[in-house]
Amino acid sequence: MPKDDEERFVETYQEHERSKRFAIFLSGIIFIALGGACMALRDTGAENVGFVIGCGFLLVGICDLVAYVGGINYYLERPSWLLTEGILLAVSGGIFMIDPFTSPDTVPYAVGMVTIFAGIARLATASQQHAAKLTHWWVVLVSAIVSLLMGVMVLGVPTLFAWFTGAFSFVLGVLTIVEAYLFDA
């Protein structure tokens, strides 16, 4: 490959990597904003919190799908959890946004189940990364545990789902931002 072509290839690859990391970073920011919104709206009713969660889930799902299409290298090129979580969050977020008022009693259970499935997908990825001897697999493991705990807590005490969703979304946001920068190393 001629020198100019090689330099252009490297520049294109580096720009592509930056845009993929930005999608993951943006997911973290959205999770943090979702956490703050859930905490602020925790006393306004499940339908309001459900709509906000729907917005957040839809946006994070889209960011995950963008990162999946780009194939972030640390995530084993095209990790199944990004695709699984992206589809799951985007679809459930759209449903929560379209009709959060149908049955406010079901919103906490739906949120709990979605986060448990997302946690399982992340747990599988952490296991794959550990088996592949990747150095920062533990961050994905911690985010998997946080997702699983959030789901279990929301299902266990649905009356406090806005509080649990807010607190755990904030923590997931911080972990996602750590993933975005740490995994470039």
N, C-alpha and C positions, 0 to 999 in steps of 0.2 A: 504494500500500500504506500503510495507516495506520501511524503511528509505532510503536505497540506491536507490530504484526505484523512490522514491519521489524526492530525490536530483537530480537524472539524468533528471527527467521530468522538474524540475524547470530550470536546466541548459540548456536543449534543448529549452524550451520555451523562455528563455531570449536570447539565441543565435538567434533564429528565429525572435524575435522582433528587435534585432539589425540589422539583414540583411534587414528587411522590411524598417526600418528607413533609412538605407543606400541607398536603392533604391530611396526613396523620396528625400534624400539629394542630390544624384547624379542628379536627375531631376533638382533641383535648380541650381546646378553647370552648367549643360548643358544649361539651360535657360539664365544664365548670360553670358556664352560663346557665345550663339546665339545672344544675345543683342549686345555684342562687335563686333561680325563678321558682323552683319547687319549694324551697324554704320560705320564700316571700309569700307564696300563694297557699301555703299549707292549711290555712283556715278558711279558704274560700270555696271548698267543695271539690269532690273527686272529678267532676266534669271539667272544671277549669284547669286543674292540675293535669288531667288526662290530655287536654288539648295542648298544653305546653310541652308535656312529655312527647306527644306525637310530633310536634315541630322539631324538638331536639333529636328524637330517634330518626326521623326522616333525614335531617341534615347529616347526622353522623353516619347513617347508612350510605348516603350518597358519597361522602368522603371515603368510607371504607371501600366502596366499589371503584372509585377513582384510583385509590392506592392499589387495589387488586389488579386492575387493568394494567397499571404500570409495572406490577411485579416487583415490589420492594425486595431487594436482595436479601436482607437480613431475615425476612419472613419466608425463607426457603423459596425464593422466586415468586411463586403464586400460591400463597398459603390458603388453605381451605377455610381457616377461621375468618379471614377478611371477606371472602365471598359469602360464607354462611351468615356472618354477623351483618354484613352490608345488606343482603337481601332481607334478612329477618327484621332488622331495624327499619329499613326503608318501607317495607310493606306494613309492619305493625304501626309505624309512625303515621303513615298515610291513613290507615284505618282509624287511629285515635283522633286524627285531625278532622276527618270527614264526619264522624259521628260519635263524639265523646259523650253525648248526652243520652244515648239510647238506654244504657244501663250503667249508671255511675258505680253501682256496687260491683260490677265485673272489672272495672279498670284496674284496681290493685292486683287482682289475680292475673290479669293479662300481662301487666308490667312484670310481675314476679316470674311468670313462666318465660317471658321473652329474655329476661336477664339471666335466668338459669340456663337456657339454651345457649346464650352468648357465652356464658362462663364455661360451659362444657366445650364449646368450640375452641375457646382460648386455652383451656386445659390440655386439649389434644395437641394444640400447636406448641405449647410449652414442652410437652413430652417429646415431640418431634425435634424441637430445637436442642433439648438436652441430649437426646440420642445422637444428634449431629455434631455435638460438642461445641455449640455456639456459646459464646461467653455471657451474653446478657439474657439468657432464657428465663432467668428468675423474675425479670420484670413482667413478662407475659404471665408467668405463674401467679405472681401477686395480683395482677389485674383479674385473672381467672377466679382466684379465691374471693376477691372483692365482689365480682359479679355474682358468684354463687351465694355469698353471704347476703347480698342485697336481695336476691330473689327469695331466699329462704325467709329472711326477716319480713319482707313485704307479704309473703304468703302466710307467715305465722301471725303477724299482727297487722292486718289490712287497714285498721283505723289510723295507723301511723305511717302509711305508705308514702305520703308526701315528704315527711321528715326523712325516712330511710332513703328514698329515692334522691332527695336533695343532697344528703351527706355522702352517700356512696357515689353519686354522679360527680361530685366535686373531687373525691379521691381518684376515681377513674380518669377524670380529666388531667389531673397532675401526672398520673402514671402514663397516660397516653402521650403527653408532652415529653416526658422522659424517654419513652420509646422512640419518638420522632428524632431526637437528637443523639441519644445513646447508641442507637443501632447503626449510625453512620460510621462509628468508630471501627 
